[in-house]
Amino acid sequence: VRKGGIVTYLESTGTNNEYLHQIICLAGHEVNNIGTIYINDKAVALDGSGNVTTSQWQDADGNPTILIKTFEGSTTQNVYTTLNSLSDGNTPNWANGATGDDTNFRGQGIACLYVRLKYDQDVFTNGIPLFTAVVQGKKVFDPRTSTTAFSANAALCIRDYLSSGYGLTNGSNINDTVFSAAANACDENVTLSGSGTEKRYEINGVLSMDRQPQNILADMMAACAGTLFWGQGQWQ
C-alpha cells in the first residue's frame, strides 16, 4: 500500500538553517520493503546515495535538494549511525546530537523515512512537500512452514493480529491446525474472467491502532468471508 506517516523528528541545521531534517514513521513494526517514493503524489527517482534525481527537485545547477534514506524497521537497525555519517554541508552530523543518541536513537522495530531538504526558493515554492512510499508490509508467521515472511494471506494476517503486541497478544491460544487450513484456502488460485489467476483471499492495507480490536477483526474477517470465534480455549 502507498502511505504516509507521522513526523516524529523535525530540526533545521546549517549556517542559515538551510537544511531541514525530518523522520517520518511509516509503521510501528518491521516491514518487508519500502519501494517507490512519492513526493506530492508523483513518483521520484533516487540515486545510490538517496539523492532525489527527478529534475523538479533539483536546483538551477542540477544539484539535488532532497535526500531520502529508508529504514525498514529491523530489530538491529541503527538510525543514528547511518544519519551521523551524513554531511549537511557544514558539519559531519545530520543534526544537533545529544548524549545517548547513539544508543537511544536507533529506531529499532520502526519503519521510517529520513528526509533532508536543502532550501531553494525556486524548488520549494509551495513549502514542504508531502512524502509517501509504497510499503510491502509486515512479516507474519506461517504455522504451515514455521517461518516468518511477508504475506498478504488473509488467514496469516489475522493470526498475526491475534498474536502481536499491537493486537491481542494472544499467540499461545491459537488453533494453528484450523488457521493452516484457512491459509490453504486463502492461497487457492482463482481463475479470472479475463486471463490469469489471483489468490482467493488477501489483505492489503493499513490498520490504525486507534480503532477497537473487534472492529479491526471484523474488517479483516470480511476480507476472507470468514468467521472468528473462541472455542475450547483457543481462537478458531
C-alpha positions in Angstrom: 0.0 0.0 0.0 1.2 3.6 -0.6 1.1 5.5 2.6 2.5 8.5 4.5 3.4 8.6 8.1 3.9 10.5 11.3 6.6 13.1 11.6 8.4 12.3 14.8 11.6 14.4 14.3 11.9 17.9 12.8 15.0 20.0 13.0 17.0 22.6 10.9 20.7 22.9 10.7 23.3 24.8 8.7 24.8 28.3 8.9 21.5 29.8 7.8 19.2 26.9 8.8 19.1 25.9 5.1 18.8 22.2 5.9 15.6 20.7 7.2 15.6 17.2 8.7 12.6 15.0 9.1 11.9 11.5 10.3 8.6 10.1 9.0 7.5 6.9 10.7 5.6 4.6 8.3 4.8 1.7 10.7 5.2 0.6 14.3 6.9 -2.7 13.1 9.3 -4.0 10.6 8.2 -4.1 7.0 9.4 -6.3 4.2 10.3 -3.5 1.8 10.0 0.3 1.2 9.6 0.8 -2.5 8.8 3.7 -4.7 8.9 7.1 -3.0 6.3 9.7 -3.9 6.7 13.5 -3.5 3.4 15.3 -3.8 1.8 12.3 -5.4 4.4 11.9 -8.1 7.0 9.0 -8.1 10.6 10.2 -7.9 13.9 8.6 -8.7 16.8 8.2 -6.2 20.4 7.6 -6.8 22.5 5.1 -4.8 23.1 7.7 -2.1 19.4 8.5 -1.7 19.5 11.9 -3.5 16.3 12.6 -5.5 17.4 13.0 -9.1 14.0 13.9 -10.5 14.5 17.3 -12.2 11.6 19.0 -10.4 13.6 18.7 -7.2 17.0 19.9 -8.4 18.3 23.4 -8.2 19.2 25.6 -11.2 22.6 23.9 -11.4 21.1 20.4 -11.5 22.1 19.6 -7.9 19.7 17.6 -5.7 17.8 19.4 -3.0 16.3 16.3 -1.3 18.0 13.3 0.3 15.9 10.3 1.4 17.1 7.3 3.5 14.8 4.4 4.1 14.7 2.2 7.2 12.6 -1.0 7.2 12.4 -1.3 10.9 14.6 -4.3 11.7 15.4 -5.1 15.3 19.1 -4.4 14.7 18.9 -1.2 12.6 20.6 2.0 13.9 19.2 5.2 12.5 21.7 7.3 14.4 24.8 5.6 13.0 23.5 5.9 9.4 22.5 9.5 9.7 25.5 10.6 11.7 27.7 9.6 8.8 26.0 12.1 6.5 27.1 15.7 6.0 24.7 18.6 5.7 27.4 20.7 4.0 28.6 22.3 7.2 29.1 19.7 9.9 29.6 16.0 10.0 26.5 15.4 11.9 23.0 15.1 10.5 21.5 17.3 13.3 22.3 18.5 16.7 23.1 15.3 18.6 22.7 14.7 22.2 24.3 12.4 24.8 23.0 8.9 24.4 21.7 9.3 20.9 24.0 6.5 19.7 22.1 4.1 21.9 18.7 5.7 22.2 18.0 6.9 18.7 18.2 3.6 16.8 14.6 3.3 15.7 14.6 -0.4 16.1 11.3 -2.0 15.1 10.1 1.2 13.4 9.8 1.5 9.7 10.6 5.1 8.7 11.9 7.6 6.1 14.7 10.1 6.8 14.2 13.2 4.6 16.7 16.1 4.3 15.7 19.2 2.3 18.1 22.0 1.3 16.2 25.2 1.0 15.8 26.7 -2.5 13.1 29.3 -3.1 12.6 28.2 -6.7 12.3 24.5 -5.8 10.1 24.7 -2.7 7.7 27.4 -3.9 4.8 25.8 -2.1 6.6 24.9 1.1 7.5 21.5 2.4 6.1 18.8 0.1 4.3 15.6 1.1 6.2 12.4 1.2 4.6 8.9 0.8 6.0 5.5 0.0 4.9 2.1 -1.4 5.3 -0.3 1.5 5.3 -4.1 1.4 4.1 -4.7 4.9 4.6 -6.8 8.0 6.3 -10.2 8.1 3.9 -12.8 9.5 4.4 -16.2 11.0 3.1 -19.2 8.9 2.3 -22.2 11.1 2.4 -24.5 7.9 6.1 -23.9 7.5 7.2 -22.4 10.9 8.7 -19.5 9.0 8.2 -15.7 9.2 8.0 -13.8 6.0 5.9 -11.2 4.2 2.5 -12.5 3.1 -0.9 -10.9 2.2 -2.6 -14.2 3.0 -5.7 -13.2 4.9 -5.6 -16.0 7.5 -2.0 -15.4 8.3 -2.6 -11.6 8.7 -5.5 -12.3 11.1 -3.3 -14.7 13.0 -0.6 -12.1 13.3 -3.0 -9.5 14.7 -4.2 -12.0 17.3 -0.7 -12.8 18.4 1.1 -9.5 18.1 1.7 -6.9 20.8 -0.2 -4.3 18.9 -3.1 -6.7 18.5 -4.4 -9.1 21.2 -1.1 -10.6 22.3 -2.8 -14.0 22.4 -0.4 -16.1 20.3 -0.4 -19.1 22.7 -4.2 -19.6 22.3 -4.5 -20.1 18.6 -5.6 -23.3 16.9 -2.9 -23.5 14.2 -4.4 -26.5 12.6 -7.5 -24.5 11.9 -5.5 -21.5 10.8 -3.3 -23.6 8.5 -6.4 -25.0 6.7 -7.7 -21.4 6.4 -4.4 -20.2 5.0 -4.5 -23.0 2.4 -8.0 -21.9 1.3 -6.8 -18.3 1.1 -3.9 -19.4 -1.1 -6.1 -21.2 -3.7 -5.7 -19.8 -7.2 -8.9 -18.4 -8.7 -9.2 -18.1 -12.4 -10.1 -14.5 -13.5 -12.7 -13.9 -16.2 -10.1 -12.2 -18.5 -7.0 -14.2 -18.0 -4.6 -15.3 -15.3 -5.3 -16.1 -11.7 -5.2 -14.5 -8.3 -5.2 -15.8 -4.7 -8.6 -16.3 -3.3 -8.3 -14.1 -0.2 -5.7 -11.4 0.6 -5.5 -8.5 3.0 -3.7 -5.4 1.8 -4.0 -2.1 3.7 -3.3 -0.3 6.9 -4.5 -0.9 10.4 -4.9 2.1 12.6 -4.4 1.3 16.3 -6.8 4.0 17.5 -9.7 1.6 16.5 -11.3 -1.0 18.7 -9.9 -4.6 18.2 -13.4 -6.0 17.5 -13.8 -3.5 14.6 -10.4 -4.3 13.2 -11.0 -8.0 13.3 -14.5 -7.6 11.8 -12.9 -5.8 8.8 -10.2 -8.4 8.5 -12.7 -11.3 8.6 -14.8 -9.6 5.9 -11.8 -9.8 3.6 -11.9 -13.5 3.6 -15.6 -14.3 4.2 -14.6 -15.9 7.4 -15.8 -16.4 11.0 -13.6 -16.0 14.0 -14.7 -17.4 17.4 -13.3 -18.5 20.7 -13.8 -22.2 21.4 -12.2 -24.8 23.6 -9.7 -22.2 24.9 -8.5 -21.2 21.5 -9.1 -18.9 18.6 -10.7 -20.8 15.8 
